[in-house]
């Protein structure tokens, strides 16, 4: 097939023009914008829509199914991405309007969702469209799943939970699942591919303190907001303990040969160098999340007016759970650290999903394709400290990887911030990655 970056860029620009913003309030998600995107995809990828069965699940999730010959006897493949994007923020901060899909003279495409993660949607659909056009017929089934509320971590009516439940009801399991995540980054020591085999759990909690309230001119020594603020300071000062997990230990060992200086020496043997690594974790935000379950306050509320004492003060926190920790462990920690007057409840959340194998045929195929495309690449099995829709499919496959195979030029950025942008001159590498995966899966061992 032909890898035409200029065409890919135009198609991606078209996707970005649809403001498919998800909202924490499901009733505020503009579903019509998603269906408008669907119409654009049908126009842009006619062979996919002609060849593959399309199904709408939930409000506007897109699921495609390509029925193969079945000759390989292999379980199906599932590739994923999400249609939704985060809010655009202050338009004044954008160099180009956030939903313009502007492509500058250097091939940089600007717009909300360009990197997270409509470029992944594009790579998967372009690969399938090209393969169908070339006459390829898989000897196994291929599924595609595009959810619509990944950016709010599913919330009520999680799209990919609906999809996963439907797959389970139909008795479908997968030999390989691929979702957004790592790519191939060029470093001083050559290319590095981070194939993420797991991710942390997620939880939003509400903490609150109730009080009598009253006039702000006659305050108590500590009102509800002051008590809750002190409680949050206490929680930050007493985090969950640092610990080594198998997935992070193996990730660090894989990174050691390409990590310069003292950190490279420490990564070579994390167990033996644990005391030194602990000290570094306490000093740097970047490494802290790999070694503990984190909790941080993100939203707060008090009274409705400056001269009113709050009768209830509330704070929302966000937690990311290290593999091996559970929501029950986290709540026990809260109870041990905080005074009884501070109440809390789980708003939404889930335990860490299962870690996928690095010994499976699926992982070996991803590794082989990556090595063939990027000679001299270092393979790092990694952990995502954020979250992806792939967690919903971990009960349906032992081989779930957050990896899109494309070359990262380092020229993209701005994910979840103003001026999100992506380098369109590298889109072909992600498309080629999925083509090679689809072509090679039937014979993977």
Helices and strands as residue ranges (DSSP letters): H 5-16, G 26-28, H 31-44, H 46-51, E 53-57, E 61-66, E 76-82, G 91-93, E 102-103, E 108-110, H 118-133, E 142-147, G 150-152, H 159-169, E 174-187, E 190-199, E 201-210, E 214-215, G 216-218, H 224-237, H 246-256, H 261-268, H 274-283, H 285-288, E 294-301, E 308-309, E 312-321, H 327-337, E 343-350, H 361-373, E 378-384, G 389-393, E 400-408, E 421-423, G 424-426, H 427-440, G 441-443
